[in-house]
Amino acid sequence: MQKILTGLCAFVFLALSACNNDEKAVPAQSATGIGDTALIDHHPAWIEQGNIYEVNTRQYTPEGTFKAFAKNLDRLKDMGVQTLWFMPINPISVKDRKGKLGSYYAVSNYTAINPEYGTMDDWKDLVKEAHSKGFKVIIDWVPNHTGADHPWLTTHPDFYVQDSVTHQAASPYDWSDTRKLNYKNPQLVDSMIADMKFWIRESDIDGFRCDVATDVPKEFWSKCIAELKKEKNIFMLAESNAAWVHEAGFDASYPWDAFQVMKLIASGKRPATALDTVLRHVDSTFTPNAIRMYFTSNHDENSWNLADWKTMPGAEHAPFAVLTQTIARSVPLIYSGQEEPFLDSLHFFYKDTITFAKFQRAPFYRILLNLRKNNPALAANASFRKLRTGNDAALYAYEREKDGNRILVILNLSKTQQQLTWKDQPSAKEWNNIFLGNKEPVDAGFGIEPWGYVVYELRK
């Protein structure tokens, strides 16, 4: 569930103003030393070169069940998917429900399964099968609010923030189908942590994606994450662009600012160098161990803003997808249907099944996902070096390196043909082209088509 934060909007405005006034590139080596400082060693090791695939169970198959989704595991494994993020699997409240099926994020019971998806045994079977095939599994968690008929509203009304006029549980924002929880209540804190532990103990999940994480106090997350990681070294993803979530123990967060800038570049409203401001902000503000989950779409952006098929409507998508897979500190996200690609938005409150048939992007994603898995230069803690070109307004080039393994990425983030020339030469003259499978010289430059991309590697 997405909420536009005033602070984020202010940052994006300032960042874009800075880009508009003076489009200067990031220095060749980051001032805070992305390449010099190893990440603090608390992340699960598997996420460092991992990836995330968001599963919208309701819309994934005509049946909309765990059992029906399970038939796709082998296909997703072949594509290179590692971590499956399941949107909320809990029952949805009936009271004040929006639409026919309601919001996935109006939870009526934190320790039960949405019967539309199957049973608890179906869920446990799916997790076991996914684990047996090498996947990791994380679930969406909604800690800020419950649905409007959660039992706590009757048994523990003090678990909720009270409206000052009605003296009833308050709804946050315009989410009238939900009620806001009160984290000043220590019993609520303990109950929430206990319910999260339930899923680790009962179904052996590998982590949580936490909805609107910054609407829940930092003190809660510090206590909660420390306790959860005693159960298992789980992966914690915050739906937040705030730096403090990493201080509270989250492994990864959302780079909403980067996504907004990518959309502006795709529409021709900003040059490629606009990305530099975003990277500098992360470098100067976030802890050295912060991982950012880069994306070109997700359930919010697809349902409400028509991503990626309208925000990056054609050839524009590919170079930005490459960027999400290869940029510094990243773990990339692919949303349900992007591999098709499914060129429509999915309704939030109704059944709206994805049509799978051609899987046209699957080979593209397979190459990138397997590159991440096999080349340490794409680990979250690998170094990053921006390379200046003859036209940085259109071309975005960088190298990443770890333990002698290297990646070179060149993106044409414009609608016109570009001739690549170098101001900063790459570290080698010849590289292996991962999409063509051949060795190529790069030192003299070459032409690159509109919205083109080239990814090279050198292995130790």
HELIX and SHEET records of a PDB file:
HELIX    1   1 THR A    6  ASN A   21  1                                  16    
HELIX    2   2 ALA A   45  ILE A   47  5                                   3    
HELIX    3   3 THR A   57  TYR A   60  1                                   4    
HELIX    4   4 PHE A   66  ALA A   70  1                                   5    
HELIX    5   5 LEU A   73  MET A   79  1                                   7    
HELIX    6   6 MET A  120  SER A  132  1                                  13    
HELIX    7   7 TRP A  152  THR A  155  1                                   4    
HELIX    8   8 PRO A  157  PHE A  159  5                                   3    
HELIX    9   9 PRO A  186  SER A  203  1                                  18    
HELIX   10  10 ALA A  213  ASP A  215  5                                   3    
HELIX   11  11 LYS A  218  GLU A  231  1                                  14    
HELIX   12  12 TRP A  244  GLU A  247  1                                   4    
HELIX   13  13 TRP A  256  ALA A  266  1                                  11    
HELIX   14  14 ALA A  274  THR A  285  1                                  12    
HELIX   15  15 HIS A  299  ASN A  305  1                                   7    
HELIX   16  16 HIS A  317  THR A  326  1                                  10    
HELIX   17  17 ALA A  362  ASN A  374  1                                  13    
HELIX   18  18 PRO A  376  LEU A  378  5                                   3    
SHEET    1   A 9 ILE A  52  VAL A  55  0                                        
SHEET    2   A 9 THR A  83  PHE A  86  1                                        
SHEET    3   A 9 LYS A 136  TRP A 141  1                                        
SHEET    4   A 9 GLY A 207  CYS A 210  1                                        
SHEET    5   A 9 PHE A 235  ALA A 238  1                                        
SHEET    6   A 9 ALA A 252  SER A 253  1                                        
SHEET    7   A 9 ILE A 291  TYR A 294  1                                        
SHEET    8   A 9 SER A 330  TYR A 335  1                                        
SHEET    9   A 9 ILE A  52  VAL A  55  1                                        
SHEET    1   B 2 HIS A 145  GLY A 147  0                                        
SHEET    2   B 2 THR A 178  LYS A 180 -1                                        
SHEET    1   C 6 SER A 383  LEU A 387  0                                        
SHEET    2   C 6 LEU A 395  LYS A 402 -1                                        
SHEET    3   C 6 ASN A 405  ASN A 412 -1                                        
SHEET    4   C 6 TYR A 453  LEU A 458 -1                                        
SHEET    5   C 6 GLU A 430  ASN A 433 -1                                        
SHEET    6   C 6 LYS A 439  PRO A 441 -1                                        
SHEET    1   D 2 GLN A 418  GLN A 419  0                                        
SHEET    2   D 2 GLY A 447  ILE A 448 -1                                        
END                                                                             
